Amino acid sequence: MAVTAVEVVYRGIFQKSLSRNICRTIVLAARKEGKIGTAFGRYGDSPERNGIPAKYFAIVADDPTELEETLAAYEPKEVAVTIVVDDTLCKGVESWAWYGLQPINELTVEGGTVLVTSIQPEEDLVKDMHVKDVPYNLSIIKGAKSFSGLWVYKDDHTDVRILGALAKVCPNLVGLEAYVDTIAEQSDDELKAHSARRAYDRVSVSPVEPGQGNPEEPFSFDKPGWTKMGEAIVIPGIEVGGGFRGGEGGYQPVRNDVFKKFSTRTMRPVINFETCTKCTLCWLQCPDSCFDVTPEGLYDSDMESCCGCGVCEDVCPVPDCVTMVNEEVFDDNSSQHDHWKRDRDGYMKWLDEMIVVAKSEKEVGAGRSHGFREWGEYQKQIEMTGVAGDD
């Protein structure tokens, strides 16, 4: 085996304990097979923040010398398995202006596996992931996203189900029995060991061929080297904006070309331009200046800047004028205003469909990915999707 690395891509704060538990258990289980390992977190160039994509790594080796050699690097350059505990991150990872947009499968080796917790069908996940020039596998653990809110860990068996599936897709890392024994020791709960075994039996694995997936070039930029740094503390100013889309009417702010946050988003706002009263509240209250003022005095959200915080929906006084909708149903960051101007009837039909999606999810708590509103909503969501976690 030599050295094998695994990464867990998660939402900062909300899934940190989940990811740490997964990587910690991998290392502990590896010791049962006479191997040695380490687990550690990475989150780019900023403090870990609510919802920001972040990573945890587990590295397992046959002997200490091999392990020490890998730790000389900041983080692994390639991994056997990429574990994704929020399927909206299949669109790519932007850890807050460090890499640009890193494809979710960027580090996955040829023949490796992207292991996703999701209730989406395989074809939808493949469509989100950027193409690779080598084959790899997509493995799906059927289940809803595991969010608990802040640092509180939600013990819903997601971690042990992932470990059971990991034994199937990457058996040379750690075997199933070592995981099961470790889970039993750490939790003293036979049901968790049972969940791991069931996940091992049930997890699906499908090949993804070179060229399959999202063909778009991921957003990227060149970081300036130390020779280009200015003296003292220099913060370049951003120009004042101008007319909407460069025209005479409306207003569009000039935005930083490299500070994009759309992979932070688990939900996005959809706008009803027909019922907008032009009250300006969404434009004024948006913490990231995402809204452009159109020549008609309406407000179009720039989806490359929007992080999905939902403030616009909260402050809008008109029912269903701004509605937060699950990010997984969208394919791109195109302008809603452009769609509305081009095909009003088509846009309004699409908008009605999005509002139905949002309302149906809110009824079971799925519309709010970072935590739930009331006791029992997680179970309602599981029952609605028909997915069993630990049966």
Rosetta blueprint (number, residue, H / E / L):
1 M L
2 A L
3 V E
4 T E
5 A E
6 V E
7 E E
8 V E
9 V E
10 Y E
11 R E
12 G L
13 I L
14 F L
15 Q L
16 K H
17 S H
18 L H
19 S H
20 R H
21 N H
22 I H
23 C H
24 R H
25 T H
26 I H
27 V H
28 L H
29 A H
30 A H
31 R H
32 K H
33 E L
34 G L
35 K L
36 I E
37 G E
38 T E
39 A E
40 F E
41 G E
42 R E
43 Y L
44 G L
45 D L
46 S L
47 P L
48 E L
49 R L
50 N L
51 G L
52 I L
53 P E
54 A E
55 K E
56 Y E
57 F E
58 A E
59 I E
60 V E
61 A E
62 D L
63 D L
64 P H
65 T H
66 E H
67 L H
68 E H
69 E H
70 T H
71 L L
72 A L
73 A L
74 Y L
75 E L
76 P L
77 K L
78 E L
79 V E
80 A E
81 V E
82 T E
83 I E
84 V E
85 V L
86 D L
87 D H
88 T H
89 L H
90 C H
91 K H
92 G L
93 V E
94 E L
95 S L
96 W L
97 A L
98 W L
99 Y L
100 G L
101 L L
102 Q E
103 P L
104 I L
105 N L
106 E L
107 L L
108 T E
109 V E
110 E E
111 G E
112 G E
113 T E
114 V E
115 L E
116 V E
117 T E
118 S E
119 I L
120 Q L
121 P L
122 E H
123 E H
124 D H
125 L H
126 V H
127 K H
128 D H
129 M L
130 H E
131 V L
132 K L
133 D L
134 V L
135 P L
136 Y E
137 N E
138 L E
139 S E
140 I E
141 I E
142 K E
143 G L
144 A L
145 K L
146 S L
147 F L
148 S L
149 G L
150 L L
151 W L
152 V L
153 Y L
154 K L
155 D L
156 D L
157 H L
158 T H
159 D H
160 V H
161 R H
162 I H
163 L H
164 G H
165 A H
166 L H
167 A H
168 K H
169 V H
170 C L
171 P L
172 N L
173 L L
174 V L
175 G L
176 L H
177 E H
178 A H
179 Y H
180 V H
181 D H
182 T H
183 I H
184 A H
185 E H
186 Q H
187 S H
188 D L
189 D L
190 E H
191 L H
192 K H
193 A H
194 H H
195 S H
196 A H
197 R H
198 R H
199 A H
200 Y H
201 D H
202 R H
203 V L
204 S E
205 V E
206 S E
207 P E
208 V E
209 E L
210 P L
211 G L
212 Q L
213 G L
214 N E
215 P L
216 E L
217 E L
218 P L
219 F L
220 S L
221 F L
222 D L
223 K L
224 P L
225 G L
226 W H
227 T H
228 K H
229 M L
230 G L
231 E L
232 A L
233 I L
234 V L
235 I L
236 P L
237 G L
238 I L
239 E L
240 V L
241 G L
242 G E
243 G L
244 F H
245 R H
246 G H
247 G L
248 E L
249 G L
250 G L
251 Y E
252 Q E
253 P L
254 V L
255 R L
256 N L
257 D L
258 V L
259 F L
260 K L
261 K L
262 F H
263 S H
264 T H
265 R L
266 T L
267 M E
268 R E
269 P E
270 V E
271 I E
272 N L
273 F L
274 E L
275 T L
276 C L
277 T L
278 K L
279 C L
280 T L
281 L H
282 C H
283 W H
284 L H
285 Q H
286 C L
287 P L
288 D L
289 S L
290 C L
291 F E
292 D E
293 V E
294 T L
295 P L
296 E L
297 G L
298 L L
299 Y E
300 D E
301 S E
302 D L
303 M L
304 E L
305 S L
306 C L
307 C L
308 G L
309 C L
310 G L
311 V H
312 C H
313 E H
314 D H
315 V H
316 C L
317 P L
318 V L
319 P L
320 D L
321 C L
322 V E
323 T E
324 M E
325 V E
326 N E
327 E H
328 E H
329 V H
330 F L
331 D L
332 D L
333 N L
334 S L
335 S L
336 Q H
337 H H
338 D H
339 H H
340 W H
341 K H
342 R H
343 D L
344 R H
345 D H
346 G H
347 Y H
348 M H
349 K H
350 W H
351 L H
352 D H
353 E H
354 M H
355 I H
356 V H
357 V H
358 A H
359 K H
360 S H
361 E H
362 K H
363 E L
364 V L
365 G L
366 A L
367 G L
368 R L
369 S L
370 H L
371 G L
372 F L
373 R L
374 E L
375 W L
376 G L
377 E H
378 Y H
379 Q H
380 K H
381 Q H
382 I H
383 E H
384 M H
385 T H
386 G L
387 V L
388 A L
389 G L
390 D L
391 D L
